[in-house]
Amino acid sequence: MKKYLIIILLGCLTMTSCDSFLDQDPKSVLTPDNGYTKPEDWQQTLNAAYGSLQQVFVGKYTITLSEFGTDEVIPFDMGWAAYAQLHHYTFSATHEFIDNHYRACYEGIKRCNAVIDIPSGVVSNDMRNSMVTQARFLRALYYFDLVRMYGGVPLWTKAAFDRNDVMKPRASVDDTYTLITEDMISALELPTTWSDAKDKGRATSLAAQAFLARVYLQWGKPDEALKYCKMLDGKFKLYDNLKDIFDPKNKNQEYENIFEVQFKHSGSWGLEGSLQHSYWGPRNVGGPTNFGGWGGFGPTQYLYDSYDNIDKRKKAFFFTQYNGVVQSPPSSAKFWDSEYGNVIEDDNLNFILMRYADVLLMKAEALNATGDNDEKYKALNLVRTRAGLGSITEDDGLNKEQFAELLLQERMHELCCEHMRRWDLIRFGKLAEYMKDRAGVNIQPYHVLYPLPQAAIDANDAITENNTGY
């Protein structure tokens, strides 16, 4: 069997605080073939499935695939070909970041499948049902990142497989989304919250509702998305203080932030801490050891200038100077850990994968697409009011297309640098237009998808061609 497709379960990525459900140290991740003997063995493998969230969504390479090549983020180190190629859309199927992301997603899927295939009788029925459902929630997230990056992909749904299971052709986009939604719908059976503090950070039914809204919107099914947005009405609130959204002291509070990828400052580079502070922090201020960042990438000048001066987010989300060093363009203040950010790639910040402000904006988008004018303004204005902006009403006379344009801008102002912009621009059909007008980069229609890694195609006889244009 070809080496590329044998995804090794390397080790549980220990994360978060000492009292976290992920704070364990197994020597290896077990598989059904090498002997699960205790419930703890299965729990460690589920923890490993959660651990893959770190690499897929906050890996030093994978962040760039959602942020580069948009009007809101720019790589400053254009001397690195990998960065420049993503910004200018000159990448190919051999790009190392694409290969890294694809592998990381399938590693997470393999870990999920191991849990989903727990045989009956090894653990109690209640524990088994809970673990399998959590693993399906996670598998949905990994397949969702794959389908929006590459289109239809091979669907691996078994922990143990033979060559025929591995050498699978690409499923259609619709079939991939169908598996994603089936998995995520199963997670609606999870609790709305976990009462034990050690379990905070696990998947919940409310997180599943929010992700179903996101998935259905990206799939082009606003009616379905709206249904799940409405389920969350009144379940969360917006912080009055914008800084509270990202403050590590508010980790897993479930106030505005619905689902978070878990990290914990550990005192050493490359262990349990996050790298967000190091990469997004202010530039030219001495590096991470002086509470700064590598400065490899950050917000564009266009992004900062697009805010109204009365918009509270303009001050809350950006540094225009740090310790007397002017930041031009401004650097992001979202991923800022004033206590532990002085250690390279070891800050204490969780990554917020879903928050209520996004749900409200998704609700406004779905309502606009389905023709409900009154409620869409209410959802939009909850976000705008928190930012200190005036309300948009029907009296402003916006037609459906104009409201969508305003909403897209509002999503950028609220969710900038949170790995959403590429998918928003694709969904709204604005990627090529905005990159040309705002970044001076000409792209092709096929650039809405990345190419499958060439190594994956070479390893799988059932995949005979790549995405159009590559």
ABEGO torsion letter per residue (X at the ends): XBAAABBBBAEBBBBEBAABAABBBBABBBBAAAGBABAAAAAAAAAAAAAAAAAAAABAAAAAAAABGBAABBBABAABAAAAAAAAGABBAABAAAAAAAAAAAAAAAAAAAAAABBBGABBAAAAAAAAAAAAAAAAAAAAAAAAAAEBBBBBABABBBAAAABBBBBBAAAAAAAAAAAAAAAAABBABBABAAABGBBBAAAAAAAAAAAAAAAGBAAAAAAAAAAABGABBBBABAAAAABAAABGAGAABABBBBBBBAGBBGBABBAAAAAABBBGAGEAAAGBBAGABBBBAAAAAABBAABAAAAAABBABBGGBBBOBBBBAABBBAAAAABBGABABBBBABBAAAAAAAAAAAAAAAGBAAAAAAAAAAAAAAAGBBBBBAAAGBBAAAAAAAAAAAAAAAABGAGAAAAAAAAAGAAAAAAAAAAGBBBBAAAABBBBBAAAAAABAABABBBBGX
